[in-house]
């Protein structure tokens, strides 16, 4: 069979075809990137609409796609996934006050495979990677410290203006605001005089702790966030605008993302548009007693108070033999396996727990300062009531949107409501880190 061969057949015919295929592949990859970017930009905007209860609020636009196309969000999501599963990492997050709610969320995510996560769950992983405290303490530079100092003064001046208008010049709160402004301006002068150093000595106007906190990186602060993103912000004007916007709305997005995820887990919602932004309360009605007796009974443990560890009346003869060494020193243990039918709960030595992460709660007791949280009950009485189902039992009733005033400005927030609480704190931690955590925080 004859073929018409030409110069082009040997001089670039295949090369041109290959080039077209490569160009098409690149175009498809870019289109995929753009689609992914839009998903995350939409999710970020949705989180802000939810926390601010404003269905028309749109902060991020197509110009902000660079948060995804640059790989920034994707890297954070991967890091968050790794941190979630890393047994050396204690899942205890800053920038929120939802310790029980977030612990439930973290444990829910631990049960899933990465490729089964939806966009809003992955966005939560990004924030998890950002807010988890670094082991290394970092300080901002002098310029950023000055911005934080000026902001403190600005907020106090706003409070003074408000008090002056509402309460008058002679009111004690107005006068106190004047004193606070004068004090802060004095500290600012000290900060300038000691540029780059922590002011100290008998003649300083404030404790060195105040100045250390001014320099210390606070990831929940938008100025510190800008410091941490100083390199990408310096690339182009668009990078600066995008990251400045991102830092300004960071904590609100994080709370909005938590809200949406909890609406999916406990509110019966399947898509974000189903969640009306004006919704203020998400009912949960999670009985801690029933939850500890349910499918998660081997995954939730309670840390006793220091007094409970030492109270010999708390131990049966079998428990004394098992949980005390030959010198009479108690081994570290936790409560687990609550059984409602038999009305029992186990004291399990930490070293004998399964090799995994747990939802961990620290019990309240009479030795803590806010004893009214347990109605002046002893720690033993608290645990006995929980096991026997007597008295008013603890329940995570809801999470709700709140507006707080911090530093003279209104802030949108989320709060969890635990009725009849018997715990101080909740977190997710691996068995191998539990003894160290108890030694450092309980004793």
C-alpha positions in Angstrom: 0.0 0.0 0.0 1.4 3.4 -1.1 1.6 6.3 1.3 2.1 10.0 0.4 5.2 11.0 2.3 6.1 14.7 2.6 8.8 16.8 4.1 6.5 17.6 7.0 6.1 13.9 7.8 9.8 13.8 8.8 10.3 17.4 9.8 8.0 18.1 12.7 4.7 16.5 11.9 4.7 14.3 15.0 6.2 17.1 17.0 3.3 19.5 16.3 0.8 16.8 17.2 2.6 16.1 20.5 2.8 19.8 21.3 -1.0 20.1 20.8 -1.6 17.2 23.2 0.7 18.7 25.8 -1.1 22.0 25.5 -4.5 20.3 25.9 -3.3 18.4 29.0 -2.0 21.6 30.6 -5.3 23.3 29.8 -7.3 20.5 31.4 -5.0 20.6 34.5 -5.5 24.4 34.8 -9.3 24.0 34.5 -9.2 21.3 37.2 -7.2 23.7 39.4 -9.6 26.5 38.8 -12.6 24.2 39.7 -10.9 23.1 42.9 -10.0 26.7 43.8 -13.6 27.8 43.3 -14.8 25.0 45.7 -12.5 26.2 48.5 -13.2 29.9 47.9 -16.9 29.2 48.0 -16.4 27.1 51.2 -14.5 30.0 52.8 -17.2 32.5 51.9 -19.9 30.1 53.2 -18.1 29.8 56.6 -18.1 33.6 56.9 -21.8 33.8 55.9 -22.6 31.3 58.6 -20.6 32.8 61.5 -21.8 36.4 60.7 -25.4 35.2 59.9 -25.3 37.2 56.6 -26.3 35.3 53.4 -25.1 38.2 51.2 -21.6 38.4 52.6 -18.9 37.7 50.0 -15.3 38.4 51.1 -13.2 36.2 48.8 -13.3 36.5 45.0 -11.7 34.8 41.9 -8.6 36.9 42.4 -8.1 35.0 45.7 -7.9 31.7 43.9 -4.1 31.9 44.4 -4.7 30.5 47.9 -5.4 27.2 46.2 -3.5 27.5 42.9 -0.3 28.3 44.8 -0.6 25.1 46.7 -1.0 26.9 50.1 -4.3 25.4 51.1 -3.5 22.0 49.7 -0.2 21.8 51.7 -2.1 22.9 54.9 -4.8 20.2 54.3 -2.1 17.5 54.0 -0.3 18.8 57.0 -3.6 18.8 59.0 -4.3 15.2 58.0 -0.8 14.2 59.1 -1.2 16.0 62.4 -4.6 14.4 63.0 -3.1 11.0 62.7 0.3 11.6 64.4 0.3 9.9 67.8 2.8 12.5 69.1 0.4 15.4 68.4 -2.1 16.4 71.1 -5.2 17.7 69.3 -5.9 20.7 71.5 -6.7 23.7 69.3 -6.3 27.5 69.8 -8.7 30.2 68.5 -11.9 28.6 69.8 -13.6 27.6 73.1 -15.3 24.5 71.9 -13.1 21.9 73.5 -15.7 19.1 73.7 -17.3 19.9 70.3 -13.9 20.0 68.5 -12.7 16.8 70.2 -15.8 15.0 68.8 -15.1 16.5 65.4 -11.5 15.4 65.5 -12.4 11.9 66.5 -15.0 11.7 63.7 -12.4 12.6 61.2 -10.0 10.0 62.5 -12.5 7.3 61.6 -12.6 8.4 57.9 -10.4 7.9 54.9 -8.9 11.0 53.3 -10.4 10.4 49.9 -13.9 10.3 51.5 -13.6 13.7 53.1 -15.7 16.5 51.7 -14.4 20.0 51.0 -15.6 21.6 54.3 -13.9 18.8 56.2 -10.7 19.3 54.3 -10.8 23.0 55.0 -11.1 22.2 58.7 -7.9 20.1 58.4 -6.2 23.2 56.9 -7.2 25.3 60.0 -6.2 22.5 62.3 -2.7 22.6 60.7 -2.6 26.4 61.3 -3.8 26.7 64.8 -2.1 23.7 66.5 0.5 25.2 68.7 4.1 24.8 67.6 6.6 23.4 70.1 9.0 26.2 69.2 8.0 29.6 70.7 8.3 32.3 68.0 8.4 36.1 68.3 7.3 38.7 65.9 9.6 41.5 64.8 9.6 45.0 66.4 7.4 46.5 63.6 4.7 43.9 64.2 4.9 44.3 67.9 4.4 48.0 67.5 1.3 47.4 65.4 -0.1 45.2 68.1 0.7 47.9 70.7 -0.9 50.6 68.6 -4.0 48.5 68.3 -4.3 48.0 72.0 -4.2 51.8 72.4 -6.7 52.3 69.6 -9.2 49.9 71.3 -8.8 51.6 74.6 -9.4 55.0 73.0 -12.6 53.6 71.4 -13.8 52.4 74.8 -13.0 55.8 76.3 -15.1 57.5 73.6 -18.0 55.2 74.1 -17.9 55.6 77.9 -17.7 59.4 77.5 -20.8 59.5 75.4 -22.8 57.0 77.3 -21.7 57.6 80.9 -20.1 61.1 81.0 -16.7 62.4 81.9 -16.9 61.8 85.7 -18.0 58.1 85.5 -15.4 55.7 87.0 -15.3 53.6 83.8 -14.5 56.7 81.7 -11.8 57.8 84.2 -10.3 54.2 84.2 -10.2 54.3 80.4 -8.1 57.5 80.6 -5.7 55.8 83.0 -5.5 52.7 80.8 -4.6 54.9 77.7 -1.9 56.7 79.6 -0.5 53.4 80.9 -0.5 51.8 77.4 1.2 54.9 75.9 3.9 54.7 78.5 4.5 51.0 77.7 4.6 51.9 74.0 7.5 54.4 74.8 9.3 51.6 76.7 8.8 49.3 73.7 10.4 52.0 71.4 13.3 52.6 73.8 14.1 48.9 74.0 13.6 48.2 70.3 13.8 44.4 69.7 14.4 43.7 73.4 12.0 42.8 76.3 11.9 45.8 78.7 12.8 44.7 82.3 14.1 46.0 85.6 12.5 47.8 88.6 11.7 51.0 86.6 9.7 49.3 83.9 6.0 50.3 83.7 4.8 46.8 83.2 5.8 43.2 83.9 8.2 41.7 81.4 5.3 39.2 80.8 3.3 42.0 79.1 6.1 42.7 76.7 6.8 39.1 76.0 3.2 38.6 75.1 3.4 41.6 72.7 6.3 39.9 70.9 5.0 36.3 71.1 3.3 35.0 68.0 -0.5 34.5 68.6 -1.8 32.6 65.6 -5.3 33.9 66.3 -4.2 37.5 65.9 -4.5 38.9 62.4 -1.2 40.9 62.7 0.7 37.9 63.8 -0.9 35.9 61.0 0.5 38.5 58.5 3.9 38.1 60.1 3.7 34.4 59.5 2.8 35.0 55.9 5.3 37.8 55.3 7.0 36.0 52.4 3.9 35.3 50.2 2.5 38.7 51.0 5.6 40.3 49.5 5.3 38.5 46.2 2.7 40.8 44.4 0.1 43.3 45.3 -2.6 40.7 44.8 -0.8 38.3 47.1 -0.7 41.1 49.7 -4.4 41.8 49.4 -5.4 38.2 49.5 -3.3 37.2 52.5 -4.2 40.4 54.4 -7.9 39.5 53.8 -7.3 35.9 54.8 -5.6 36.9 58.1 -8.3 39.4 58.9 -11.0 36.8 58.6 -9.0 33.8 59.8 -10.6 33.1 63.2 -14.1 33.7 61.8 -13.6 31.3 59.0 -12.4 28.7 61.4 -15.4 29.0 63.6 -17.7 29.0 60.6 -16.1 25.8 59.3 -16.6 24.1 62.7 -20.3 25.2 62.6 -20.9 23.8 59.2 -19.3 20.5 60.0 -21.2 20.1 63.2 -24.4 20.9 61.3 -23.6 18.1 58.9 -22.7 15.6 61.7 -25.6 16.4 64.1 -28.1 18.6 62.3 -29.1 16.3 59.5 -27.9 18.7 56.8 -26.3 17.4 53.7 -25.4 20.5 51.8 -24.3 24.0 52.9 -27.2 25.8 51.2 -29.6 23.9 53.4 -28.0 25.6 56.5 -29.8 29.0 56.8 -27.2 31.6 57.9 -29.6 33.1 60.4 -29.6 29.8 62.4 -28.2 30.7 65.8 -28.4 27.4 67.8 -27.5 23.8 66.8 -29.2 21.4 69.3 -27.0 18.4 70.1 -28.5 16.9 73.3 -25.6 14.5 73.8 -25.8 12.8 77.1 -22.2 12.2 78.2 -23.3 9.2 80.2 -25.1 7.6 77.3 -22.2 8.5 74.9 -19.7 6.8 77.2 -21.9 3.7 77.2 -22.4 3.7 73.4 -20.2 2.6 70.5 -17.5 5.0 71.8 -17.3 3.5 75.3 -13.7 2.2 74.7 -12.7 5.5 73.1 -13.6 8.0 75.8 -11.6 8.2 79.0 -11.9 10.4 82.1 -8.9 11.7 84.0 -9.4 11.8 87.8 -8.5 14.7 89.9 -5.2 14.7 91.9 -7.2 14.1 95.1 -9.0 11.1 93.6 -5.6 9.5 92.7 -4.7 9.7 96.4 -8.0 8.9 98.1 -7.7 5.3 99.3 -11.5 5.1 99.9 -11.9 5.2 96.1 -10.2 1.9 95.6 -11.4 -1.7 96.2 -8.8 -4.2 97.5 -8.3 -5.6 94.0 -7.8 -2.0 92.6 -5.2 -1.3 95.4 -3.2 -4.3 94.5 -3.4 -3.5 90.8 -2.9 0.2 90.7 -0.3 0.7 93.4 3.3 -0.4 93.2 5.3 -2.1 96.1 6.3 1.3 97.5 2.6 2.4 97.7 2.9 4.9 94.8 -0.2 5.0 92.6 0.2 4.2 88.9 -1.5 6.7 86.5 -4.9 5.4 85.5 -8.1 6.7 83.9 -11.8 5.8 83.9 -13.2 3.8 80.9 -15.9 1.4 79.9 -18.9 2.9 81.6 -21.7 0.3 81.7 -25.2 1.7 82.4 -26.8 -1.7 83.0 -24.3 -3.0 85.6 -23.6 0.6 86.8 -19.9 0.1 86.8 -16.9 1.9 85.3 -13.3 0.6 85.1 -10.1 2.1 86.4 -7.6 1.2 83.7 -3.9 1.7 84.0 -2.8 3.9 81.1 -0.1 1.5 80.0 -2.8 -1.1 79.4 -4.9 1.0 77.2 -5.1 0.2 73.5 -2.5 1.7 71.2 -4.7 4.5 69.7 -6.0 8.0 70.2 -8.7 8.8 72.8 -11.2 11.5 73.5 -10.1 12.6 77.0 -11.9 14.7 79.6 -10.5 16.0 82.9 -12.9 15.7 85.8 -13.9 18.6 88.1 -13.5 18.1 91.8 -13.8 19.9 95.1 -10.1 20.8 95.1 -10.6 23.1 92.1 -11.5 26.7 92.6 -14.9 26.9 90.9 -16.5 24.3 93.1 -20.1 25.4 92.2 -19.7 23.7 88.8 -20.2 20.4 90.6 -22.6 21.8 93.3 -19.9 21.3 96.0 -19.9 17.6 95.4 -16.7 15.7 96.0 -15.0 14.2 93.0 -16.0 10.7 94.2 -19.6 11.8 94.4 -19.4 13.3 90.9 -18.2 10.0 89.4 -20.6 7.9 91.4 -23.6 10.0 90.2 -22.4 9.6 86.6 -22.1 5.8 86.9 -25.4 5.3 88.8 -27.3 7.8 86.7 -28.3 9.9 89.7 -28.8 13.6 90.1 -28.5 16.1 87.3 -26.3 14.5 84.6 -23.9 16.3 82.2 -25.1 16.9 78.7 -23.7 18.8 75.7 -27.0 20.5 74.8 -26.0 22.8 71.9 -23.5 25.0 70.3 -24.6 28.6 69.5 -23.4 31.7 67.8 -22.5 34.5 70.2 -21.4 38.1 69.9 -18.6 39.1 72.4 -16.9 42.5 73.0 -13.1 42.1 73.1 -10.8 45.0 73.2 -13.6 47.4 72.5 -14.8 45.6 69.4 -17.6 43.1 68.7 -16.5 39.6 67.8 -18.5 36.8 66.4 -17.9 33.5 68.2 -19.2 30.0 69.0 -19.9 28.6 72.4 -20.8 25.1 73.5 -23.3 24.7 76.3 -22.7 21.7 78.7 -25.4 21.5 81.3 -24.4 20.1 84.7 -20.8 19.8 83.5 -18.4 17.6 85.5 -15.4 18.2 83.3 -12.7 21.0 83.0 -11.4 20.3 79.5 -11.7 17.9 76.5 -9.1 16.9 74.0 -7.9 14.1 71.7 -4.6 12.4 72.7 -2.7 9.2 72.0 -2.2 6.7 74.8 1.5 7.2 74.7 1.3 10.9 75.4 -1.4 10.6 78.2 0.9 10.0 81.2 3.1 13.0 80.2 0.0 15.2 79.7 -1.4 14.2 83.2 2.0 14.8 84.8 2.3 18.3 83.3 -1.3 19.5 83.6 -3.0 17.6 86.5 -0.3 17.4 89.2 
